[in-house]
Amino acid sequence: MGLQEVEALIREVDTDDTGTVDFPKFLKIMSRTSQSTDSLTDQDETMREAFQFFCDVNAHPEDEPQDSFTEAELERIMDLMGENMTSEEFGDMMQFLDPESTGRVTYDDFMEVMRKI
């Protein structure tokens, strides 16, 4: 998923024309990527691509792909979405995504949240 696709998703859910994405809008974006497709393989691939975008948002082209993301990557994604969040809001979001407080969100953690929304 490229930056243009992310920007298109933001425009789609930004119904109040604030130019920002709050947490409910973020969840709406993510739920759209988890809608049923023709096959489970397609859905898994879409979800893995979305997850990998989170993992690699701060990476350099020569870096190996990561298998999890941290609060720093989450902050970068929210910044790209135009969302200005407090450290408390990031902490709440990370607690939601990482209930075991490991400091990293794995694909399994990510999918567990996507199944809930």
GROMACS elastic network, one bead per residue, 0.5 to 0.9 nm:
[ bonds ]
;  ai    aj funct       b0    kb
    1     4     6  0.81767   500
    1     5     6  0.60874   500
    1     6     6  0.70292   500
    1    46     6  0.88109   500
    1    49     6  0.64957   500
    1    50     6  0.65269   500
    1    52     6  0.89050   500
    1    53     6  0.66889   500
    2     5     6  0.53211   500
    2     6     6  0.64200   500
    2     7     6  0.87724   500
    2    53     6  0.81834   500
    3     6     6  0.50257   500
    3     7     6  0.61370   500
    3     8     6  0.85963   500
    3    80     6  0.86800   500
    4     7     6  0.50413   500
    4     8     6  0.61564   500
    4     9     6  0.86739   500
    5     8     6  0.50266   500
    5     9     6  0.62787   500
    5    10     6  0.86816   500
    6     9     6  0.51183   500
    6    10     6  0.62793   500
    6    11     6  0.87564   500
    6    80     6  0.86801   500
    6    81     6  0.78851   500
    7    10     6  0.50242   500
    7    11     6  0.62582   500
    7    12     6  0.86147   500
    7    80     6  0.85264   500
    7    81     6  0.73599   500
    8    11     6  0.51304   500
    8    12     6  0.61788   500
    8    13     6  0.89005   500
    9    12     6  0.50253   500
    9    13     6  0.64658   500
    9    14     6  0.85605   500
    9    29     6  0.65296   500
   10    13     6  0.54314   500
   10    14     6  0.58990   500
   10    19     6  0.79798   500
   10    20     6  0.77360   500
   10    21     6  0.67911   500
   10    25     6  0.82830   500
   10    26     6  0.84598   500
   10    29     6  0.76104   500
   10    81     6  0.67599   500
   11    14     6  0.51853   500
   11    15     6  0.77373   500
   11    17     6  0.81834   500
   11    19     6  0.76788   500
   12    15     6  0.71063   500
   12    29     6  0.86354   500
   13    16     6  0.85240   500
   13    21     6  0.78354   500
   13    25     6  0.61478   500
   13    26     6  0.84192   500
   13    28     6  0.73215   500
   13    29     6  0.70323   500
   14    17     6  0.54171   500
   14    18     6  0.67241   500
   14    19     6  0.65204   500
   14    20     6  0.68896   500
   14    21     6  0.67281   500
   14    25     6  0.73786   500
   15    18     6  0.80356   500
   16    19     6  0.82317   500
   17    20     6  0.78724   500
   18    21     6  0.81401   500
   19    81     6  0.81528   500
   19    82     6  0.65700   500
   19    83     6  0.84196   500
   20    25     6  0.88674   500
   20    78     6  0.89573   500
   20    81     6  0.62086   500
   20    83     6  0.50884   500
   20    84     6  0.80486   500
   21    24     6  0.78824   500
   21    25     6  0.54755   500
   21    26     6  0.60651   500
   21    78     6  0.76010   500
   21    81     6  0.59406   500
   21    82     6  0.64732   500
   21    83     6  0.53859   500
   21    84     6  0.88560   500
   22    25     6  0.53252   500
   22    26     6  0.61307   500
   22    27     6  0.87720   500
   22    78     6  0.85770   500
   22    81     6  0.89130   500
   22    82     6  0.89685   500
   22    83     6  0.62548   500
   22    84     6  0.85768   500
   22    85     6  0.84064   500
   23    27     6  0.62005   500
   23    28     6  0.86001   500
   23    83     6  0.87965   500
   23    89     6  0.89902   500
   23    93     6  0.81248   500
   24    27     6  0.51201   500
   24    28     6  0.62704   500
   24    29     6  0.87649   500
   25    29     6  0.62743   500
   25    30     6  0.86790   500
   26    29     6  0.51300   500
   26    30     6  0.62906   500
   26    31     6  0.86150   500
   26    78     6  0.86974   500
   26    81     6  0.89171   500
   27    30     6  0.50392   500
   27    31     6  0.59857   500
   27    32     6  0.86186   500
   27   114     6  0.83548   500
   27   117     6  0.71466   500
   28    31     6  0.51043   500
   28    32     6  0.63634   500
   28    33     6  0.89876   500
   28   117     6  0.82370   500
   29    32     6  0.53544   500
   29    33     6  0.68457   500
   30    33     6  0.52792   500
   30    34     6  0.66689   500
   30    47     6  0.89120   500
   30    50     6  0.83775   500
   30   114     6  0.70577   500
   30   117     6  0.84735   500
   31    34     6  0.50651   500
   31    35     6  0.65683   500
   31   114     6  0.64764   500
   31   115     6  0.85767   500
   31   117     6  0.62375   500
   32    35     6  0.54048   500
   33    36     6  0.86308   500
   33    43     6  0.79886   500
   33    46     6  0.67817   500
   33    47     6  0.65948   500
   33    50     6  0.77813   500
   34    37     6  0.84940   500
   34    43     6  0.67279   500
   34    44     6  0.85890   500
   34    46     6  0.78168   500
   34    47     6  0.66745   500
   34   114     6  0.68717   500
   34   115     6  0.81196   500
   35    43     6  0.76654   500
   36    39     6  0.77251   500
   36    40     6  0.78308   500
   36    42     6  0.89484   500
   36    43     6  0.67185   500
   37    40     6  0.69928   500
   37    41     6  0.87633   500
   37    42     6  0.64452   500
   37    43     6  0.58637   500
   38    41     6  0.84805   500
   38    42     6  0.68941   500
   38    43     6  0.80128   500
   39    42     6  0.53522   500
   39    43     6  0.65534   500
   39    44     6  0.87538   500
   40    44     6  0.59802   500
   40    45     6  0.84351   500
   41    44     6  0.51117   500
   41    45     6  0.60886   500
   41    46     6  0.86000   500
   42    45     6  0.51166   500
   42    46     6  0.62054   500
   42    47     6  0.86520   500
   43    46     6  0.50876   500
   43    47     6  0.61451   500
   43    48     6  0.84975   500
   44    47     6  0.51108   500
   44    48     6  0.59964   500
   44    49     6  0.85075   500
   45    48     6  0.50743   500
   45    49     6  0.61245   500
   45    50     6  0.86643   500
   46    49     6  0.51265   500
   46    50     6  0.62839   500
   46    51     6  0.86104   500
   47    50     6  0.50957   500
   47    51     6  0.60680   500
   47    52     6  0.84525   500
   47   107     6  0.89232   500
   47   111     6  0.79311   500
   48    52     6  0.58908   500
   48    53     6  0.84788   500
   48   107     6  0.75507   500
   49    52     6  0.50320   500
   49    53     6  0.61671   500
   49    54     6  0.88451   500
   50    53     6  0.51759   500
   50    54     6  0.67371   500
   50    55     6  0.89754   500
   51    54     6  0.52604   500
   51    55     6  0.64405   500
   51    56     6  0.88299   500
   51    67     6  0.88986   500
   51    68     6  0.82646   500
   51    69     6  0.85760   500
   51   106     6  0.86761   500
   51   107     6  0.67156   500
   51   110     6  0.72980   500
   51   111     6  0.89050   500
   52    56     6  0.59957   500
   52    57     6  0.83008   500
   52    65     6  0.77520   500
   52    66     6  0.74621   500
   52    67     6  0.75494   500
   52    68     6  0.80603   500
   52    69     6  0.86242   500
   52   107     6  0.86706   500
   53    56     6  0.53276   500
   53    57     6  0.58081   500
   53    77     6  0.88875   500
   54    57     6  0.54999   500
   54    58     6  0.85197   500
   54    68     6  0.82632   500
   54    69     6  0.64011   500
   54    70     6  0.88952   500
   54    73     6  0.62355   500
   54    74     6  0.67676   500
   54    76     6  0.86389   500
   54    77     6  0.68395   500
   55    58     6  0.76720   500
   55    59     6  0.79987   500
   55    65     6  0.75460   500
   55    66     6  0.56599   500
   55    67     6  0.67692   500
   55    68     6  0.56230   500
   55    70     6  0.78257   500
   55    73     6  0.65976   500
   55    74     6  0.85750   500
   55   105     6  0.88767   500
   56    60     6  0.80598   500
   56    63     6  0.87424   500
   56    64     6  0.89202   500
   56    65     6  0.64755   500
   56    66     6  0.64349   500
   56    68     6  0.89327   500
   56    69     6  0.78991   500
   56    73     6  0.77590   500
   57    60     6  0.85953   500
   57    73     6  0.62005   500
   57    74     6  0.86838   500
   57    76     6  0.70597   500
   57    77     6  0.71413   500
   58    72     6  0.82880   500
   58    73     6  0.62818   500
   58    76     6  0.73651   500
   59    62     6  0.80992   500
   59    63     6  0.60958   500
   59    64     6  0.82824   500
   59    65     6  0.80457   500
   59    66     6  0.86020   500
   60    63     6  0.53475   500
   60    64     6  0.86750   500
   61    64     6  0.82121   500
   63    66     6  0.84976   500
   66    69     6  0.73477   500
   67   105     6  0.87066   500
   67   106     6  0.65351   500
   67   107     6  0.72614   500
   68   104     6  0.58939   500
   68   105     6  0.52302   500
   68   107     6  0.66529   500
   69    72     6  0.78341   500
   69    73     6  0.59536   500
   69    74     6  0.72812   500
   69   103     6  0.84135   500
   69   104     6  0.53737   500
   69   105     6  0.52109   500
   69   106     6  0.68644   500
   70    73     6  0.54393   500
   70    74     6  0.64146   500
   70    75     6  0.86869   500
   70    94     6  0.83629   500
   70   103     6  0.60068   500
   70   105     6  0.62534   500
   71    75     6  0.59734   500
   71    76     6  0.85461   500
   71    90     6  0.72458   500
   71    91     6  0.81417   500
   71    93     6  0.89116   500
   71    94     6  0.66632   500
   71   103     6  0.72603   500
   71   104     6  0.75000   500
   71   105     6  0.85435   500
   72    75     6  0.50618   500
   72    76     6  0.62878   500
   72    77     6  0.87840   500
   73    77     6  0.62820   500
   73    78     6  0.86660   500
   74    77     6  0.51259   500
   74    78     6  0.62294   500
   74    79     6  0.85092   500
   74    90     6  0.80698   500
   74    93     6  0.89608   500
   74    94     6  0.83618   500
   75    78     6  0.51368   500
   75    79     6  0.60346   500
   75    80     6  0.86118   500
   75    83     6  0.89405   500
   75    85     6  0.82634   500
   75    90     6  0.73604   500
   76    80     6  0.61647   500
   76    81     6  0.86019   500
   77    80     6  0.50596   500
   77    81     6  0.62719   500
   77    82     6  0.87325   500
   77    83     6  0.87154   500
   78    82     6  0.63229   500
   78    83     6  0.51501   500
   78    84     6  0.73006   500
   78    85     6  0.78589   500
   79    83     6  0.54298   500
   79    84     6  0.65986   500
   79    85     6  0.85335   500
   80    83     6  0.74970   500
   81    84     6  0.89233   500
   85    88     6  0.79963   500
   85    89     6  0.59124   500
   85    90     6  0.66486   500
   86    89     6  0.51403   500
   86    90     6  0.64113   500
   86    91     6  0.85990   500
   87    90     6  0.50444   500
   87    91     6  0.60670   500
   87    92     6  0.86236   500
   88    92     6  0.61995   500
   88    93     6  0.86145   500
   89    92     6  0.50506   500
   89    93     6  0.61661   500
   89    94     6  0.85619   500
   90    93     6  0.50066   500
   90    94     6  0.60260   500
   90    95     6  0.84595   500
   91    94     6  0.51129   500
   91    95     6  0.60827   500
   91    96     6  0.86033   500
   92    95     6  0.50565   500
   92    96     6  0.62622   500
   92    97     6  0.87101   500
   93    96     6  0.50575   500
   93    97     6  0.62284   500
   93    98     6  0.83397   500
   94    98     6  0.54507   500
   94    99     6  0.76430   500
   94   101     6  0.79866   500
   94   103     6  0.79893   500
   94   104     6  0.86427   500
   94   105     6  0.80436   500
   95    98     6  0.50079   500
   95   100     6  0.77993   500
   95   101     6  0.66550   500
   96    99     6  0.57832   500
   96   113     6  0.77032   500
   97   101     6  0.89993   500
   97   104     6  0.88957   500
   97   105     6  0.64058   500
   97   106     6  0.89225   500
   97   109     6  0.62299   500
   97   110     6  0.64244   500
   97   112     6  0.83849   500
   97   113     6  0.64945   500
   98   101     6  0.54113   500
   98   102     6  0.67200   500
   98   103     6  0.70673   500
   98   104     6  0.68279   500
   98   105     6  0.56249   500
   98   106     6  0.82562   500
   98   109     6  0.64517   500
   98   110     6  0.83778   500
   99   102     6  0.80670   500
   99   109     6  0.83763   500
  100   103     6  0.84476   500
  101   104     6  0.77164   500
  102   105     6  0.77614   500
  105   108     6  0.80690   500
  105   109     6  0.58275   500
  105   110     6  0.65635   500
  106   109     6  0.50952   500
  106   110     6  0.61548   500
  106   111     6  0.86051   500
  107   111     6  0.60585   500
  107   112     6  0.84919   500
  108   111     6  0.51163   500
  108   112     6  0.60728   500
  108   113     6  0.87289   500
  109   112     6  0.51286   500
  109   113     6  0.65017   500
  109   114     6  0.87881   500
  110   113     6  0.53543   500
  110   114     6  0.63341   500
  110   115     6  0.88115   500
  111   115     6  0.60870   500
  111   116     6  0.86525   500
  112   115     6  0.52618   500
  112   116     6  0.66053   500
  113   116     6  0.51648   500
  113   117     6  0.66861   500
  114   117     6  0.54398   500
